[in-house]
Amino acid sequence: MRIEKLIKDKYGLLYSTELLLSIILLVFIIGIIANLSDDLSEKIGVEEELSSIEDIAIESSDYLLNNPGNPDNWEDDESLDIGIVSSNIIPGLAIKNKYVDNGQFYIEESGDDNVIANSISYRKLIKIRNNYDLLIDRNLFNDSFKSSMAVYPLNSEIGPLLMGDEFDDESDDNNIAVVNRTVKCDYYSNFVVYNFNDFELLGDNYYREEICNHDSDSKLENHSNDERSFWLCKNFRIYKKSLEEYDYLLISEKCVKNSNSYWILENLNKPNDNKQRLNDEVIDLNPFFVKDLENSSNEIYSIHFNIEKNHLNDFKAVLVAIPKNMTDSLISNNELKYEYFKVQDVNFLLKIAYK
């Protein structure tokens, strides 16, 4: 009987040990499940938060790119130049169509239907860059997010435009929403009086709609096309008073030096055949106009370009009128270049994250 009791006690001890191990194992498994559940809940929370940020980033980008902002012409507020930003300004980057009368923009069309699709204003971008904290962080995002904005031109001759907060902490990468859109940026194209390489070629010849005074004056070289080259001729009026406000410049792409092109600038009342080789990327025309308009309030001028047909792709030039208070700034920022006076394709990036 004693041996039987001993055997029973032994089995009882074994059962107790197994039960204890089972309980420990069960607690361990429950702990693992709990941890996995916490991790999963946290991951779901992060994903929901990120999804929310992405929605806000997309909506914000859509607003900035498709709306001119509120109020209309907010970028004209002179207080922005000294860092005073009204809380009523909600910035937008879109460009609105304008009526044109005799070459002069005089009224903006109203209504969202007149917004130019997929186009943004460089001037508005500069205003935002100079007042980013107040215009974007405060007015647009109500100080709820950190954000940054960037414009990367596809043309390598133009530098990127960066503004806003820095996102240097790689640990926050999973919490940052990024929107990337390809749009067109006007840069300084609204200052262009004439785009001289925007002409129509019919076969090997340029079809000139404007009448050139040289073709009807036997004392002057005829500007008809020949086998080697063709003439591009344009007329425009300059008012003496405008010389107080604007710098008139002839700006060419740097490859124009290889085009073997020549040009003539003349008053139609004082025609001439003084051809000059077009070698300089920037030519200041104001000294010529100031001297010529000394005794006149306005005159009509003609500018002529003689371009070799086999160097056509090397000829790119524009006549621009830049407000005098901007010229020095463009020079110091290396923006007095042909590329800045053309509408350019750019990548627009908006980044946001919770603070």
Backbone hydrogen bonds, N-H to C=O, Kabsch-Sander energy under -0.5 kcal/mol:
donor,donor_aa,acceptor,acceptor_aa,energy
5,K,1,M,-2.3
6,L,2,R,-2.1
7,I,3,I,-2.4
8,K,4,E,-2.5
9,D,5,K,-2.6
10,K,6,L,-2.3
11,Y,7,I,-2.4
12,G,8,K,-2.5
13,L,9,D,-2.3
14,L,10,K,-2.2
15,Y,11,Y,-2.8
16,S,12,G,-2.1
17,T,13,L,-2.0
18,E,14,L,-2.3
19,L,15,Y,-2.4
20,L,16,S,-2.3
21,L,17,T,-2.4
22,S,18,E,-2.6
23,I,19,L,-2.5
24,I,20,L,-2.5
25,L,21,L,-2.8
26,L,22,S,-2.7
27,V,23,I,-2.7
28,F,24,I,-2.4
29,I,25,L,-2.6
30,I,26,L,-2.8
31,G,27,V,-2.3
32,I,28,F,-2.3
33,I,29,I,-2.7
34,A,30,I,-2.5
35,N,31,G,-2.6
36,L,32,I,-2.8
37,S,33,I,-2.6
38,D,34,A,-2.6
39,D,35,N,-2.9
40,L,36,L,-2.8
41,S,37,S,-2.7
42,E,38,D,-2.7
43,K,39,D,-2.6
44,I,40,L,-2.8
45,G,41,S,-2.4
46,V,42,E,-2.6
47,E,43,K,-2.8
48,E,44,I,-2.6
49,E,45,G,-2.4
50,L,46,V,-3.1
51,S,47,E,-2.7
52,S,48,E,-2.1
53,I,49,E,-2.3
54,E,50,L,-2.9
55,D,51,S,-2.1
56,I,52,S,-2.1
57,A,53,I,-2.9
58,I,54,E,-2.6
59,E,55,D,-2.5
60,S,56,I,-2.6
61,S,57,A,-2.4
62,D,58,I,-2.6
63,Y,59,E,-2.1
64,L,60,S,-2.7
65,L,61,S,-2.6
66,N,62,D,-1.8
67,N,63,Y,-1.3
70,N,90,I,-2.5
74,W,71,P,-1.1
76,D,73,N,-2.0
77,D,74,W,-1.7
78,E,76,D,-0.6
80,L,77,D,-1.7
81,D,78,E,-1.2
82,I,79,S,-1.3
83,G,80,L,-1.3
84,I,79,S,-2.5
85,V,83,G,-0.7
86,S,84,I,-0.5
89,I,86,S,-1.4
90,I,70,N,-3.1
90,I,88,N,-0.5
92,G,68,P,-0.7
93,L,64,L,-3.0
94,A,64,L,-0.6
94,A,67,N,-2.0
95,I,116,I,-0.5
95,I,119,S,-0.8
97,N,114,N,-2.6
99,Y,107,I,-2.1
101,D,104,Q,-2.3
104,Q,101,D,-1.8
106,Y,99,Y,-1.1
107,I,99,Y,-0.6
109,E,97,N,-1.9
114,N,111,G,-1.4
115,V,112,D,-1.6
116,I,95,I,-3.5
117,A,115,V,-0.5
119,S,116,I,-1.1
120,I,184,K,-2.9
121,S,93,L,-2.3
125,L,121,S,-1.7
126,I,122,Y,-2.2
127,K,123,R,-2.0
128,I,124,K,-2.4
129,R,125,L,-2.9
130,N,126,I,-2.1
131,N,127,K,-0.6
131,N,128,I,-1.0
132,Y,129,R,-0.8
135,L,131,N,-2.8
136,I,132,Y,-2.5
137,D,132,Y,-1.4
138,R,133,D,-1.7
139,N,134,L,-2.2
140,L,135,L,-0.6
140,L,136,I,-0.7
141,F,136,I,-2.4
142,N,138,R,-1.1
143,D,137,D,-3.7
144,S,141,F,-2.0
146,K,353,A,-2.8
148,S,351,K,-2.1
149,M,163,M,-2.4
150,A,349,L,-2.2
151,V,161,L,-2.3
152,Y,347,N,-2.7
154,L,345,D,-2.6
156,S,154,L,-0.6
158,I,155,N,-1.7
161,L,151,V,-2.3
162,L,160,P,-0.5
163,M,149,M,-2.0
165,D,147,S,-3.4
168,D,166,E,-0.6
170,E,168,D,-0.8
172,D,169,D,-1.9
173,D,170,E,-1.6
175,N,172,D,-1.9
176,I,173,D,-1.3
177,A,352,I,-2.6
179,V,350,L,-2.4
181,R,348,F,-2.7
183,V,181,R,-0.6
183,V,346,V,-2.3
184,K,118,N,-2.6
185,C,344,Q,-3.0
186,D,120,I,-2.0
188,Y,340,Y,-3.1
189,S,186,D,-2.4
191,F,188,Y,-1.9
192,V,189,S,-1.6
193,V,319,L,-3.3
194,Y,319,L,-1.5
196,F,194,Y,-0.7
196,F,317,A,-1.7
197,N,317,A,-0.7
198,D,195,N,-1.3
199,F,197,N,-1.2
201,L,199,F,-0.5
202,L,205,N,-3.5
203,G,201,L,-0.7
205,N,202,L,-1.8
207,Y,200,E,-1.8
207,Y,205,N,-0.5
208,R,206,Y,-0.9
209,E,207,Y,-0.7
215,D,212,C,-1.4
216,S,213,N,-0.6
217,D,213,N,-0.5
218,S,216,S,-0.6
220,L,217,D,-1.7
226,D,229,S,-2.6
230,F,307,I,-2.0
232,L,305,F,-2.7
233,C,231,W,-0.5
234,K,303,I,-2.3
236,F,301,Y,-2.3
238,I,299,E,-2.4
240,K,297,S,-3.3
242,S,239,Y,-0.8
243,L,239,Y,-0.7
243,L,240,K,-1.1
244,E,241,K,-1.5
245,E,242,S,-1.1
246,Y,242,S,-2.5
247,D,322,I,-2.9
248,Y,246,Y,-0.6
249,L,247,D,-0.6
249,L,320,V,-2.2
250,L,283,I,-2.7
251,I,249,L,-0.7
251,I,318,V,-2.8
252,S,281,E,-2.9
253,E,316,K,-2.3
256,V,253,E,-2.4
257,K,254,K,-1.3
258,N,255,C,-2.0
259,S,256,V,-1.6
261,S,256,V,-0.5
262,Y,306,N,-1.9
263,W,276,Q,-2.6
264,I,304,H,-2.0
266,E,302,S,-2.3
267,N,270,K,-0.5
268,L,300,I,-2.3
270,K,267,N,-2.4
275,K,273,D,-1.9
276,Q,263,W,-2.1
278,L,261,S,-2.9
279,N,277,R,-1.2
283,I,250,L,-2.2
285,L,248,Y,-2.7
285,L,283,I,-0.6
286,N,248,Y,-0.7
289,F,285,L,-2.0
290,V,286,N,-3.3
291,K,287,P,-1.9
292,D,288,F,-2.3
293,L,289,F,-2.5
294,E,291,K,-1.0
296,S,293,L,-1.5
299,E,238,I,-1.8
301,Y,236,F,-3.5
302,S,266,E,-2.7
303,I,234,K,-2.7
304,H,264,I,-2.6
305,F,232,L,-2.5
306,N,262,Y,-2.8
307,I,230,F,-2.5
307,I,305,F,-0.6
308,E,259,S,-0.7
309,K,228,R,-2.3
311,H,308,E,-1.5
312,L,309,K,-1.1
314,D,311,H,-1.5
315,F,312,L,-1.5
316,K,314,D,-0.7
318,V,251,I,-2.5
319,L,194,Y,-2.5
320,V,249,L,-2.7
320,V,318,V,-0.6
321,A,191,F,-2.5
322,I,247,D,-2.4
324,K,245,E,-2.7
326,M,323,P,-2.5
327,T,323,P,-1.0
328,D,324,K,-0.6
330,L,326,M,-2.3
331,I,327,T,-2.1
332,S,328,D,-2.6
333,N,329,S,-1.9
334,N,331,I,-1.4
335,E,330,L,-3.3
336,L,330,L,-0.8
337,K,335,E,-1.9
340,Y,337,K,-1.3
341,F,338,Y,-1.9
342,K,339,E,-1.3
344,Q,185,C,-2.4
346,V,183,V,-3.1
347,N,152,Y,-2.5
348,F,181,R,-3.9
348,F,346,V,-0.6
349,L,150,A,-2.8
349,L,347,N,-0.5
350,L,179,V,-2.2
351,K,148,S,-2.5
352,I,177,A,-2.0
353,A,146,K,-2.1
355,K,144,S,-1.1
